[in-house]
Amino acid sequence: MPGLLLSGVALISKGVLLDDLSGHAGHDQMKTLAWYYGIDKSAAAAASTPPVDRTLTFDKVTNVHYSGTAHDEDQPAHLLVHTEVCSTICGPEYGHPCTRFCPANVYEIQHDAGGVARLQINASNCVHCKTCDIMDPYQVITWVPPEGGGGPQYNGM
């Protein structure tokens, strides 16, 4: 009943009376590594992801497989990223959040022989949720519709 009442108030007031429903940009709510871990950023490196049991919890690549995502491999990239911001500003400040907020493992950080991190974009994994367009703290990822009608199929839904 409380949810029904709140949804009615939100509908009538168009979200103005309920502060949480009035809307805000997702990236405005993101906190830096220094905010979470203080000055010691080595704690951020020690933070790990929970284990995957493949019964109740699944890894990102398995979820992409279940979505039926298919793209032509020779099409132009539909994710336009200014990678210089990723390596110089976003990585040290936020710890490459795109590797965590993307539900399809599109963004990976690869290290070259010298240990320099670079962003690897696996655009063929993209499920077109546009989370990267919303949550990127520096707004350097631009999502454009891919050509050819590729993407998730969600068969059986």
Summary of the structure (lengths in Angstrom):
residues: 157
radius of gyration: 18.7
end to end distance: 29.2
largest distance: 59.1
contacts: 353
relative contact order: 0.17
helix: 41%
strand: 11%
